[in-house]
Amino acid sequence: MKNMIIDGISCEFENERNVLEVARKYHIDIPNLCYCESLSIYGGCRLCVVENERGGVEAACSMLPKDGMVIKTNTARLRKHRQMILELLLASHRSECTTCEKSEKCKLQSYAKRYNVTKIRFPIEYSKLPIDNSSLSIVRDPSKCILCGKCVRMCSEVQNIHAIDFAERGMESYISCGFENKLADTKCVGCGQCAAVCPTGALLIKNEVSKLWEAIYDPVRKVAVQVAPSVRVGIGEEFGLPASQPVMGKIVTALKMLGADYVFDTSLTADLTIMEESAEFMEKLKTGAKLPMFTSCCPGWIKHVENMHPHLMPQVSTCGSPMEMFGAILRQHYTDDELYSVAIMPCTAKKFEIGREDQSAAGVPDVDIAITTRELSRMIMRAGINFTNLPDEEFDSPLGEDTGAAVIFGATGGVMEAALRTANDWLTGKDNTDIDFTAVRGTQGLKQATVNINGSDIKVAVASGAAAAKCVMDRMKNGNPDGWAFVEIMGCPGGCVNGGGQPIQPQYVRDTVDLKAVRAKALYDQDASMALRKSHESPVVKALYSEWYDGFGGHKAHHDLHTSYVPRKKYSK
């Protein structure tokens, strides 16, 4: 073990890749704007500079730790340096902090306060490029961009989408989409991971809260809300609660206080998805259809397939997502023309999904509006609701029951495990008690497993994050050399628990705590404690098939619960 001295503190290190990581290990906070542990080192903002024992100034993010090294992170010289950098950044940044959606969570704002930057000595000259509001998921405001490059590296390195990049050089640099397209006209999948790492208000989730308020205040409309499984282990973080604490009962109470007429659990149709998807998978196994079959519940993944791999569309399950299935059922259960269908989702790509073709089983859009976890938290805060002290309420019946299989949908591998639980029972004709398929759990990008079902070995794969999906696609170029029968793909690393609409913790937390794993564990813990842990055991699902769909596998069920896909261009213009 090697040792260095930081601000007089003896700091041991071994595998840390830079001085910044060593300092964080010992709770020494070196300011930074462009650094992220999961991304490559950029070294662009220069805010993380430190002094070495010879008086030299270097960026901590690109400074290799060495045995015996002595550095200081907080001197008068460094403080003056950082103040100047912040002034320069603020001089090129449109400052409207009181009205900016990122206010109080903006790193630039936070550092300006920390270093007492109260005036700017340089001429104010920010980008005059227009706001890009074309995407249904993300808003780009170049006037607030500080060129930290986090969004570019996230899109290319982690997601492998390459929808945005630097254009021009030097003082003329700016972030642009390919061929100067608007974001909506690129191969962007709407995952929102770029907005999650943006330290300012340059990238924001498309805010549609005003539409929901309008519906709530409308005396004629009936507002029906569905809440996705992952929201329960995320939203509490916005109110100071730990990520591991499920708060679904409080969410129901808060939504009723906000004015929702009905509140339901999307987990119901997660169970329904498993029923339809498992049946589809088993049929492919029996008929010798081309494999693998790919899951279909992630809209980011679906758009990626349509953009980049349309030849694989016949192998993608035709099941609609749980959100869309719920919307279709809701429209038929509540036939009121004034019903306003709302989905609370951890995912920014859901905003695109609700407008997709073939998402109107009842003749009108299945879902009127998709609101992210963060948008809902802001509504609760602005309504003055003390979330942490709320009592727990139950979902409305009859669409409020679920199983453990549905709850784990939000974690990468959860859809696969839920499907395997049902397929195993159906193929063996038994009520199997060994139902924890732990081989498909975990937050790594790509997982492979072989599961034995009814004496047959079935090879499966689970990928989360578009970069991991690319690994799967690359292997598929030569057919199916791994022999996969079933593949689950989620667009966001870690699955829905890490969706672009989930709460954003400070970067030092994101760099030191695997929030994906913490949130996922909370879902698995809840699953383990539930009486019903298999989708086909749900009494509500059974009732739906017997009373609405004339039995399992009927035409009406396929019409309402399945969808279709269309090839899309990488660039529309």
JODAMO-V461627 format. One line per field, one symbol per residue. ss: DSSP state (~ for helix, > for strand, _ for the rest). psi: psi as a letter, one per 20 degrees, with the letter a starting at -180 (. if undefined). burial: I if it has 9 or more other ideal C-beta (glycine too) atoms within 8 Angstrom, else O. A space follows every 50 residues. Layout:
ss: ???
psi: ???
burial: ???
This chain:
ss: _>>>>>__>>>>>_____~~~~~~~_______________________>> >>____>>>~~~_______>>>___~~~~~~~~~~~~~~~~_________ ______~~~~~~~~_________________>_____>>>_~~~_____~ ~~~~~~~~_____>>>>__~~~_>>>>~~~__~~~_______~~~~~___ __>>>___~~~~~~~~~____>>>>>>_~~~~~_~~~~~________~~~ ~~~~~~~~___>>>>_~~~~~~~~~~~~~~~~~~~~~_____>>____~~ ~~~~~~~~_~~~~~~>__>__~~~~~~~~~~~~_____>>>>>>>____~ ~~~_______________>>>>~~~~~~~~~~____~~~___________ ___~~~~~~~___~~~~~~~~~~~~~~~_________~~~_____>>>>> >>>__>>>>>>>>>_~~~~~~~~~~~_______>>>>>>>_____~~~__ ______~~~~~~__~~~~~~~~~~~~~~~_____~~~_~~~~~~~~~___ ____~~~~~~~>___________
psi: prqrpokjppoqrfjpirhghgghhkkoopqqhiqphirqpgkhhjhjqr prijjqpqphhjoppqpiqprqimrhghggghggghggghhjpoolhhip hjpijphggghhghjlniqpiqponrpjqqpojhqigqppnhijpjkhjg gghghggghkhlhqrqqarcijqrpqrpkkrqhijajpjkhjhghhipia khpqpookhhhgggggioihqooppqpqhhhhjghhhikjqqhjopkhhh gggghhhhjphqprpihgigghggggggggghghghikrprrpqrjiohg gghgghghlhiihiipqjprqhghgggggghhgnjphjpooppoqjphih hhhijqqklmhjirphphqpprghgghhggghikpnghjqrpqqqqqjkj qarhhhhihiqpiggggghhgghggghikrnphnjnmihjrqiqgpqqqp qoolipppprqpppqhghhhgghghihkcmhikphppppphppiahhkqi jrqoqqhhghiipnhggggghhghggghiqgpjpgiiphggghghhhhjl rpjrggghghirarqpqqqgph.
burial: OIIIIIIOOOIOIOOIOIIIIIIIIIOIOIIIIIIIOOIOIIIOIOIIII IIOOOOIIIIIOIOIOOOIOIIIOOOOIIOIIIOIIIIIIIIIOOOOOOI OIIOOIIIIOIIOOIOIOOOOOOOOIIOOOOIOOIOIIIIIIIIIIIIII IIIIIIIIIIIIIIIIOOOOOOIIIIIIOOIIIIIIIIIIIIIIIIIIII IIIIIIIIIOOIIOIIOOOOIIIIIIIIIIIIIIIIIIIOOOIIIIIIII IIIIIIIIOIOIIIIIIIIIIIIIIIIIIIIIIIIOOOOOIIIIIIIIII IIIIIIIIIIOIIOIIIOIIIIIIIIIIIIIIOIOOOOIIIIIIIIIIII IIIIOIOOIOIOOOIIIOIIIIIIIIIIIIIOOOIOIIOIOIOOIOOOII IIIIIIIIIIIIIIIIIIIIIIIIIIIIOOOIOOIOIOOIIOIOIIIIIO IOIOOOOIIIIIIIIIIIIIIIIOIIOOOOOOOIIIIIIIIIIIIIIIII IIIOIOIOIIIOOOIIIIIIIIIIIIIOOIOOIIIIOIOIIIIIIOOIIO OOOIOIIIOIIIIOIOOOOOIOO
